[in-house]
């Protein structure tokens, strides 16, 4: 535990509306989640502070459970950090919880699992209130067929077929999916996946394939072939980003934010 006045490492659980962001990671000439966090930290501590994030999200993708970490030049009360950062942050980005974590905490490498939820809406008319957080589908979805297909994703598999262009050539494409399912809540169809990690655009490409299953454009055997035998990038369709949300990053920690202590 750092002494008063010494450097201190903090973990943050953050949420954001991804509509106005060009993704989570820092970019030179674009508005990003990391960029806004670092700007707020500089206002709070009067020096530049680098932020690390647990998971990379695309432009337009949301989060309710993203995790960030940074090293502060001095130790502050956890709730003071949360309140002060929220004062300096824009309305579409908020710190839900702040916690002191061990020095060297890496939110990406220490994560045990990540959970994403892709929310579809197949009502006759597109939603107005939730238009930023739901992907409207023209045509009624067969959630039973989608759920059967989604469950095929579970286990340790090579997801090369669902790898996006930012996945480096030669990079490993095997991931472990702990759970995957589809359920309906009224006009909303929710695709939920929890895995150890995800490839670039993997969730959006799996979501697009499941939409095809739900609309009868792809059968279960074709979906299974993508999962088991698909060549790199074979699942070419990419679902819209606004329905996708990073809902949880799990560490097995016992701190107030669920992070290691």
Buried (B, 14 or more C-beta within 10 A) or exposed (E): EBEEEEEBBBBBBBBBBBBBBBBBBBBEEEBBBBBBBBBBBEEBBEEEBEBBBBBBBBBBBBBBBBBBBBBBEEBBEBEEBBEBBBEBBBEBBBBBBBBBBBEEBEBBEBBEBBBBBBBBBBEEEEBEEBEBBBBBBEEEBBBEBBBBBBBBBBEEBBBBBBBBEEBEEEEEBEBEBBBBBBEBEEBBBBBBBBBBBBBBBBBBBBBBBBBBBBBEEBEEEEBBBBBEEBEBBBBEEBBBBBBBBBBBBBBEBEBBBBBBE
